[in-house]
Amino acid sequence: MSIRIYNVLSRQKEAFVPLTEGKVNIYVCGPTVYDNSHIGHAKTYVSFDVIVRYLRFRGYDVLYVQNITDVGHMLDTGEDRILRKARQTSAKPMQVVETYTRGHFADMDALGVRRPDISPRASGHIPEQIAMIEQLIDKGHAYASDGSVYFDVASFPEYGKLSGRVIEELEEGARVAVREEKRHPADFALWKKAEPQHILRWSSPWGEGFPGWHIECSAMAAKYLGETFDIHGGGLENIFPHNECEVAQSEALHDAPFARYWALTGSLTLEGVKMSKSLGNTLTIKDALKRWRPEAIRTFILSSHYGSPIDFSDEAVDAAYKGWQRIWGAVTLVRDQLRRAAPGEAGAEATAMLDAARAAFIERMDDDFNTPGGLAVLQDLTRQVNTLINEGGPQTQGTLAAIDALYRELGGDVLGIVPEQAESTADAAREDGLVRLLIALRAEARAKKDWATGDTIRDRLKELGIVLEDRPDGTIWKLG
C-alpha cells in the first residue's frame, strides 16, 4: 500500500507519488519571530515533524525546508510585527529576531521536534526576492507604483484555486496601506516602499523598501527545492492570502506547478476559544512545558489528525498524558525485564504479535499520516505486551529486545513519544529512581516483618497510579 495524502489543492485524497522516485522535497511555512511560540505553533510543527519522520521511516530521502519570517509580515494596520515589538521593547529589530528565533528552536527542541534540514531567513534572501519581482514585471504579472510593486491578479486566471475564493469576492484593501496605488483591490504587494520611520529597508530598482510577506516563501522554496516540489505545509489559517499568493506568483513566473501536494494543519483553540493576545488567552510553549511533559503535549497533538481542528484544555492534555503513561509503563517494564531476562531467541507468538502491530501501524499512517490510528496501534500493542509479560511467564531476552525495538521504532523514531533509555527526560529518571527507592525501603521493612510500613508504601504508590508486583525474581512497578 502506498501513502495517500489529502491534497488541499484538489480537495481529495490522492496517492503520493513524488517528483523523483525515493526523494521528497517539502516546504513548511515557518514562524514570524516577533514573540514566543505558542501551542498553535506546537500543533503545526509537531505534526510536520511526524510527517517528515514517517516519510523517512518509509524509506524516502527527505529534504525539509522551513523558513524563518524575520521581515515583511505586516499587521492589518500596515505595521510590521517585528518593528512594533522592537518599539515596545526598546530593542533593535534584529535583537527581536534573534531572541525569538533562538526561543522558537529551544521550544521545538524541548518538544522533541527535529530541526529542519534548512531554515532560511527571509532577510537573507532579499536578492532572490528582488530578482523574482523583476522577472514578474518583465512577464507582465506585476507593476511598480510609487516605489512599491504589486502582483496583478487579473494576469493569473487561476488565482483563488487553492483557497476557493474568487477575485470578485475579495475584500478591498486587504493588507494594503494605500489603496490608490493598486490597479485592483485584490492585487498584493511584492515590494513595499519604506516610509522614513521604517527601519528594515533595502535598496531596490524601485527605491528603498522591503519585501512583501508572500514573495519570501516563493523565493526561498524555489532556491532550495526548485520551481516545483512535492509537499507544501503550513497552517490552514494562512491558506488565504499567503498560500494563495505564493501559488499565483510562483506559477505565473515559472509556468509550472508550485507544490504538487498541499497538506495544511487544522486550527487550535484554547478552551474552545481562538487564541488572541487581546483576549489574554495565548498559551506559550514555554508555559505549557512548565505544566506538562513534552510527551504529553506531543501525544495530545497526535491524538487528532493533523488536518482537523483541536481544542487545547487541561482535561484533554491530562487524558493524553494518561494514555502516554500506559505506553511508557509498558516500555519501562520491558526494559526492566530485559536487564534480568534469560538468553534466548524471540518467541513465535511475540514475533507474530509484533509483525501484526508494525503492519497495522503502517496501514494507519499510510492513510494521510493518521496519527490517532498510529497511537491506537501502540495502545493495543501495550495491552498485549502487558498480558504477555504479566500472564505469559518469564520472557527471553530475544522477545523483550524485539518488543523494545518496535517501541523505539514506532513510538520513538516516528511519533517521538518514547524516549531512548539513556535520553529519558529528567522527570522520567527521577520518577523511576524514586519508585525504586521506595521499593527498596519496602523490601527492608518486609525483611524486618514490618508489614504495615510495607503495605503503606504499596498502597500510597497505588494511589499515585503506580502498581507494585512481587515476583520470585524481585518486585517490579508499572503504571496502573
C-alpha positions in Angstrom: 0.0 0.0 0.0 1.3 3.4 -0.9 1.0 6.6 1.2 -2.1 8.7 0.5 -2.4 12.4 1.2 -5.4 14.7 1.4 -4.4 17.3 -1.1 -6.0 20.7 -0.2 -5.4 21.8 -3.8 -7.6 19.1 -5.3 -9.8 18.6 -2.2 -9.4 14.9 -2.3 -7.2 12.1 -1.0 -4.5 11.2 -3.5 -1.8 8.5 -3.9 1.5 10.2 -3.0 3.9 10.0 -6.0 7.0 12.2 -5.5 8.6 14.0 -8.5 11.8 12.0 -8.1 11.4 8.4 -7.0 12.6 7.8 -3.5 13.1 11.5 -2.7 10.7 14.0 -1.1 11.1 17.8 -1.1 8.9 19.5 1.5 8.5 23.2 2.4 6.7 24.3 5.5 5.9 28.0 6.3 7.9 28.8 9.5 7.1 31.3 12.3 7.2 35.0 12.2 9.7 35.7 15.0 8.3 38.6 17.0 7.2 36.8 20.1 7.3 33.5 21.9 6.0 30.5 20.1 2.6 29.3 21.3 0.8 25.9 21.3 -0.7 26.7 17.9 2.8 26.6 16.6 3.4 23.3 18.5 0.4 21.7 16.7 1.8 22.7 13.3 5.4 21.8 13.8 4.9 18.6 15.8 2.5 17.5 13.1 5.0 18.1 10.3 7.8 16.7 12.4 5.9 13.4 12.5 5.1 13.6 8.7 8.8 14.0 7.9 9.8 11.3 10.4 7.3 8.9 8.8 8.4 9.6 5.2 11.9 8.8 6.3 10.7 5.7 8.1 9.1 4.6 4.8 12.5 4.9 3.1 12.3 8.4 1.4 15.2 10.7 1.3 13.6 13.9 2.6 14.8 17.5 2.2 12.8 19.5 4.7 12.9 23.3 4.4 11.1 25.5 7.0 11.7 29.3 6.7 12.0 32.0 9.4 10.0 35.1 8.6 12.1 37.9 10.0 10.8 40.8 7.8 7.7 41.7 5.8 4.9 40.1 7.9 2.5 43.1 8.2 -0.4 43.6 10.5 -3.8 44.7 9.0 -2.8 48.2 10.0 0.2 48.1 7.7 2.6 47.9 10.7 5.5 45.4 10.6 5.1 42.9 13.5 8.8 42.9 14.3 9.2 46.7 14.2 6.2 47.0 16.6 7.8 44.6 19.0 11.1 46.4 18.7 9.5 49.7 19.6 7.6 48.1 22.5 10.8 46.6 24.0 13.2 49.5 23.0 15.3 46.9 21.1 16.8 46.7 17.7 14.7 44.8 15.2 17.4 42.1 14.7 17.6 41.8 18.5 13.9 40.9 18.5 14.5 38.4 15.6 17.5 36.7 17.3 15.8 36.5 20.7 12.6 34.8 19.3 14.3 32.7 16.7 16.5 31.1 19.4 13.5 30.8 21.6 11.5 29.1 18.9 14.2 26.5 18.3 14.6 25.9 22.0 10.9 25.3 22.3 10.9 22.9 19.4 13.9 21.0 20.8 12.1 20.7 24.1 9.1 19.2 22.3 11.3 16.7 20.5 10.8 18.4 17.1 13.8 17.6 14.9 15.4 20.6 13.2 14.6 21.2 9.5 17.4 20.5 7.1 17.4 24.1 6.0 16.0 27.1 7.9 16.4 30.1 5.6 15.7 33.6 6.8 13.7 36.0 4.6 16.1 38.8 5.3 19.0 36.7 4.0 17.3 36.2 0.6 16.5 39.8 -0.5 18.4 39.5 -3.8 16.4 36.4 -4.8 13.2 38.2 -4.0 14.1 41.2 -6.0 15.2 39.1 -8.9 11.8 37.3 -8.8 9.9 40.5 -8.7 11.8 41.9 -11.7 11.0 38.8 -13.7 7.3 39.0 -12.8 7.3 42.6 -14.0 9.0 41.6 -17.3 6.4 38.9 -17.8 3.5 41.3 -17.3 2.4 39.9 -14.0 3.5 42.8 -11.8 3.7 46.5 -11.9 5.5 49.3 -10.0 3.6 52.0 -8.3 5.1 54.9 -6.3 8.1 52.9 -5.0 6.1 49.7 -4.4 5.4 46.7 -6.6 2.2 44.7 -6.8 1.2 41.4 -8.4 -1.6 41.8 -10.9 -4.1 39.1 -10.0 -6.0 39.7 -13.2 -3.0 38.4 -15.1 -3.3 35.0 -13.4 -6.7 33.5 -14.2 -6.3 30.6 -11.7 -5.9 33.0 -8.7 -8.1 31.5 -5.9 -7.8 27.9 -6.9 -6.2 26.9 -3.6 -8.5 28.7 -1.2 -11.6 28.5 -3.4 -12.0 32.3 -3.4 -12.8 34.3 -6.5 -11.4 37.8 -7.1 -14.9 39.4 -7.1 -15.5 38.3 -3.6 -12.2 39.5 -2.1 -12.4 42.4 0.3 -10.9 45.7 -0.9 -7.7 46.9 0.7 -6.6 43.7 2.4 -3.1 44.1 3.8 -2.6 47.3 1.9 -1.9 50.7 3.4 -2.5 52.9 0.2 -5.4 51.5 -1.9 -4.9 54.0 -4.7 -1.6 52.5 -5.6 -3.2 49.4 -7.0 -5.0 48.6 -10.2 -7.3 46.1 -8.5 -8.2 45.8 -4.8 -7.0 42.2 -4.7 -3.6 42.9 -6.1 -1.0 42.1 -3.4 2.4 43.7 -2.5 5.6 42.1 -3.7 7.7 45.0 -2.6 6.7 47.9 -0.3 8.1 51.4 -0.3 9.8 52.1 3.1 8.4 55.1 4.9 11.0 57.3 6.7 10.3 55.6 10.0 10.6 52.1 8.7 14.0 50.7 10.0 14.2 47.5 8.0 14.9 48.6 4.4 16.9 47.6 1.4 17.9 49.2 -1.9 16.0 48.0 -4.9 15.3 49.1 -8.5 12.1 50.8 -7.2 13.8 52.6 -4.3 14.4 51.7 -0.7 11.8 49.3 0.7 11.2 45.8 2.0 9.6 42.6 0.5 6.0 41.6 0.9 5.3 38.6 3.1 4.3 36.2 0.3 7.2 36.6 -2.0 9.6 35.4 0.7 8.4 31.8 0.7 8.2 31.6 -3.1 11.8 32.8 -3.5 13.2 30.5 -0.8 11.2 27.5 -1.9 12.4 27.9 -5.5 16.0 28.4 -4.3 16.3 25.2 -2.2 13.6 22.9 -3.7 13.2 24.0 -7.3 10.3 25.5 -9.3 8.1 22.5 -8.5 8.4 20.4 -5.3 6.4 17.7 -3.6 4.7 18.9 -0.4 3.9 22.4 0.9 2.8 22.5 4.5 1.6 25.1 7.0 -1.5 26.2 8.9 -4.9 26.2 7.3 -5.4 29.8 8.6 -2.8 31.0 6.2 -4.4 29.5 3.0 -5.6 33.0 2.2 -4.0 35.3 1.4 -0.5 33.9 2.0 -0.6 30.4 0.4 -2.9 31.6 -2.4 -0.4 34.4 -3.3 2.5 32.0 -3.2 0.8 29.8 -5.8 -0.1 32.8 -8.1 3.3 34.5 -8.2 5.3 31.2 -8.4 3.3 29.6 -11.2 2.9 32.9 -13.1 6.7 33.2 -13.1 7.7 29.7 -13.8 4.8 28.4 -15.9 5.0 25.2 -13.8 3.1 23.8 -10.8 4.4 25.2 -7.5 3.7 22.5 -4.9 2.1 19.2 -6.0 0.5 18.4 -2.7 -0.8 20.8 -0.1 -1.0 19.5 3.5 -2.3 22.1 5.9 -2.9 21.7 9.7 -6.2 22.5 11.3 -6.7 25.2 13.8 -6.1 25.0 17.6 -8.4 26.7 20.1 -7.8 27.2 23.8 -10.7 26.1 26.0 -13.0 26.4 22.9 -11.8 30.0 22.1 -9.4 31.1 19.4 -6.2 32.3 20.9 -5.7 36.0 20.9 -3.4 38.4 22.8 -6.2 40.9 23.0 -8.3 38.3 24.9 -5.4 37.3 27.0 -5.8 33.6 26.2 -2.5 32.8 24.5 -0.5 29.9 25.9 3.1 29.8 25.1 5.0 26.6 24.6 7.3 27.6 27.5 4.4 27.9 29.9 2.8 24.7 28.6 6.1 22.8 29.3 6.1 24.0 32.9 2.8 22.1 33.4 3.1 19.1 31.2 5.8 16.7 30.0 6.7 17.2 26.3 5.5 13.6 25.6 2.1 14.6 27.0 1.8 17.6 24.7 3.0 15.6 21.7 0.6 12.8 22.4 -2.3 15.3 22.8 -1.4 16.8 19.4 -1.1 13.5 17.7 -4.4 12.2 19.1 -6.1 14.4 16.5 -5.5 14.2 12.7 -3.1 17.0 11.6 -5.8 18.5 9.3 -8.5 18.6 11.9 -9.2 21.3 14.4 -8.3 20.6 18.0 -9.2 22.2 21.3 -6.4 22.5 23.9 -7.6 22.1 27.5 -6.2 20.8 30.8 -8.5 17.8 30.7 -7.6 16.9 27.1 -3.8 17.1 27.8 -4.2 15.2 31.1 -6.1 12.4 29.3 -3.4 12.3 26.6 -0.8 12.1 29.4 -2.5 9.1 31.0 -2.6 7.4 27.6 1.2 8.1 27.2 1.8 6.8 30.7 0.3 3.4 29.8 2.6 3.1 26.8 5.6 4.3 28.8 4.8 2.0 31.6 4.9 -1.0 29.3 8.2 0.3 27.8 9.8 0.6 31.2 8.5 -2.8 32.2 10.0 -4.4 29.1 13.3 -2.6 29.6 13.5 -3.6 33.3 12.7 -7.2 32.5 15.3 -7.2 29.7 18.1 -6.4 32.1 17.3 -9.6 34.0 15.9 -12.0 31.3 17.5 -15.3 30.4 19.1 -15.5 27.0 17.0 -16.8 24.1 15.5 -16.0 20.7 12.3 -14.1 20.3 9.3 -16.5 20.6 7.0 -17.2 17.7 3.9 -15.7 19.5 5.7 -12.5 20.3 7.1 -12.2 16.8 3.7 -12.6 15.2 2.3 -10.0 17.6 5.0 -7.5 16.7 4.7 -8.1 13.0 1.0 -7.6 13.1 1.4 -4.3 15.1 4.0 -3.0 12.7 1.9 -3.8 9.7 -1.2 -2.2 11.3 0.8 1.0 12.2 2.0 1.3 8.6 -1.5 0.8 7.3 -2.9 3.6 9.5 -0.1 6.0 8.9 -0.1 5.4 5.2 -3.6 6.8 5.2 -2.8 10.5 5.3 -0.5 10.3 8.3 -3.2 9.1 10.6 -1.5 9.6 13.9 -4.6 8.8 16.0 -4.7 5.5 14.3 -0.9 5.0 14.9 -1.4 5.8 18.6 -4.3 3.3 18.8 -2.0 0.6 17.4 0.6 1.4 20.2 -2.1 1.2 22.8 -3.3 -2.1 21.5 0.3 -3.3 21.5 0.7 -2.1 25.1 -2.3 -4.2 26.2 -0.8 -7.3 24.5 2.6 -6.7 25.9 1.3 -6.3 29.5 -0.7 -9.6 29.1 2.3 -11.4 27.7 4.6 -10.3 30.5 2.2 -10.5 33.4 0.5 -13.7 32.4 2.8 -15.5 30.0 5.6 -16.1 32.4 9.3 -15.0 32.1 10.2 -13.9 28.6 13.5 -14.4 26.8 16.0 -11.6 26.0 15.2 -12.0 22.3 11.4 -11.5 22.9 11.9 -8.5 25.2 14.6 -6.9 22.9 12.2 -7.3 19.9 9.4 -5.6 21.8 11.6 -2.8 22.9 12.9 -2.3 19.4 9.4 -1.9 18.0 8.5 0.7 20.6 11.7 2.6 19.8 11.0 2.4 16.1 7.2 3.3 16.0 6.9 5.3 19.3 10.3 6.8 19.3 11.6 7.3 15.7 8.2 8.0 14.1 5.9 9.5 16.8 8.6 10.9 19.0 6.9 9.9 22.3 9.1 7.0 23.5 12.4 8.3 24.8 15.6 6.3 24.5 16.6 4.8 27.9 19.8 6.9 28.0 17.9 10.0 26.9 14.9 9.9 29.1 13.7 13.2 30.5 14.9 14.3 33.9 11.3 13.8 35.2 11.3 10.2 34.0 14.7 9.5 35.5 13.6 11.0 38.9 10.3 9.1 38.8 12.0 5.8 38.2 14.6 6.5 40.8 12.1 7.5 43.5 9.9 4.4 42.9 12.9 2.1 43.1 14.0 3.8 46.3 10.5 3.2 47.7 10.6 -0.4 46.6 14.0 -0.9 48.4 12.6 0.7 51.6 9.5 -1.5 51.3 11.8 -4.6 50.9 13.7 -3.6 54.0 10.5 -3.1 56.0 9.2 -6.5 54.9 12.5 -8.1 55.8 12.1 -6.8 59.3 8.5 -8.1 59.3 7.2 -4.5 59.4 4.2 -5.4 57.2 2.3 -2.2 58.0 5.1 0.0 56.5 5.4 -2.2 53.5 1.7 -2.1 52.9 1.6 1.6 53.3 4.3 2.2 50.7 2.4 -0.1 48.3 -1.0 1.5 48.9 0.3 5.1 48.6 2.1 4.3 45.3 -1.1 2.7 44.1 -3.0 5.9 44.9 -0.5 7.6 42.6 -1.2 5.2 39.8 1.9 3.0 40.4 1.3 -0.7 40.9 3.9 -2.9 42.5 4.1 -6.6 41.6 6.1 -9.0 43.7 7.8 -11.8 41.7 10.2 -14.6 42.5 13.0 -12.6 40.9 12.1 -9.3 42.7 9.5 -6.5 42.7 8.6 -4.6 39.6 6.5 -1.5 39.1 4.1 -0.4 36.4 1.6 2.3 35.8 -1.9 1.2 36.7 
